[in-house]
Amino acid sequence: MSDEQRLIKGVDFVAIPTRDLASAVSFYGQTLGLPRSVYMPERNYAEFETGNLTLSIVDAEAMGLEHRCQQTVALHVEDVQAARRALEEKGVQFKAETIDTGVCHMAIFSDPDGNDLMLHRRYARREVETAR
């Protein structure tokens, strides 16, 4: 299938639920240091940019939706250990030791609402197989 024929072209954003928008905005903006592109508390959401994916922080219950934590979002960093130390200095607690899978390093933590996040760096090339 050619790129022109492919239906899905990428991922634009991931919605991350919160019950406290102000606290989440502080965490993603100040603790993680992500640039904020949208802040609309009257509409119950804010957005932060990671470089290739927007994190849309939403108070789902205030929007009439169910609050459900989601799958882990892997945040790319150049050095997992250095990024981990920087976040630990800001009070972030990690769930376990940093994992080395043989192709990447990963360190998992949670935001104030319990959504899992991961510091991630792939250091070995991954082979990609095209769909048939």
C-alpha positions, 0 to 999 in steps of 0.5 A: 500500500502506498503512502497516498493509499494509506488511510491512517497517516499518523497520530495527532494527539493523545487525550489524557484525563485529569480531575484537577486541570490546574494541577495537571497544567502545573505538572506538564508545564512546570515539572515536565517542562513541556510548552503549552499551546492551549489553555482553556479552563472554561472548556476544561482542557489544555494542550502541551507539545512534545515535538511530534505529538500533542498531549491534550489534558482534559477534565473528562468528567467536566465534559460529561465523559468518564474519567479513565486512565489510559495506556502509557505515553512514552516521552522521548528523551536523549538521556533517560538517566539524566531526565529521570534525575531531573524529574526526581529532583522535582519530586517525581517518583518512578515505579521501578528501576530504569529498564534496558530492553536491549533496544531502548531505555525506559523509566515509568512514572505517573502524573498526579491523576495516575496516568502512566508516563514513560521516559524513553530512548531507543538506542538500537535500530528497529526493523519495520515490516510493511503490512501485506 
